[in-house]
Amino acid sequence: MQAEYLAETLDSVLLQTYPNWECIIVNDGSKDNTEEVASKYVQKDARFKYLYKENSGVSDTRNVGIKHSKGEYILPLDADDKIDSTYIEKALNVFAHNPETKLVYCQAELFGIETGLWSLPKYNYQQLLRFNHIFCSCIYRRKDYDKTDGYNTNMVYGYEDWDFLLSLLSPTDIVYQIDQSLFYYRIKKTSRNTEVTYKFS
């Protein structure tokens, strides 16, 4: 149920300084007005595509969107978060100048009921084995996704992004963090993350 935030998220995609993007909006069986909001963007700009499927969770939704994509790079984006207008351009510049790079992400900020810098440590593979310090909206190559089993659909209570990263990355892979806040993570009173923390605490 994210329709109330979706327009803000899609606006952040529409404002990208890098022009050659496609945005696949996957409706995971939402019973709100997600389709109505998405349709306005599809009509506004042909780079938006809309897919509907029966509810099956975040992992399957990510996989469906990626499998319908045509681009060389993948950027998952949840329907209540935002990206800076320069994020894609700056990330692709990293890949262009450092082709051996496996994944790019950035600094991030919180917004919603909490605001401020989201303090993320510098990437370290050994640390990643203990806790996830890369948010879901990182950027990686589609060909590298295709070498994995995708996002694990058995992980219905969360942490599917962490699980995927562990399948995507090896200890020797190069991960680059842009030293600017280009991703905005919405904090709400209730979210999957707070529910998971409650269930497993």
Sequence and secondary structure as in RCSB ss.txt:
>XXXX:A:sequence
MQAEYLAETLDSVLLQTYPNWECIIVNDGSKDNTEEVASKYVQKDARFKYLYKENSGVSDTRNVGIKHSKGEYIL
PLDADDKIDSTYIEKALNVFAHNPETKLVYCQAELFGIETGLWSLPKYNYQQLLRFNHIFCSCIYRRKDYDKTDG
YNTNMVYGYEDWDFLLSLLSPTDIVYQIDQSLFYYRIKKTSRNTEVTYKFS
>XXXX:A:secstr
  HHHHHHHHHHHHT SS    EEEEEES SSSHHHHHHHHHHH TTEEEEEE    HHHHHHHHHHT  SSEE 
   TT EE TTHHHHHHHHHHH TTEEEEEEEEEEEESS EEE      HHHHTTS  S S  EEEHHHHTTS  
S TT TTS HHHHHHHHH  TT EEEEEEEEEEEEEE SS HHHHHHHHH 
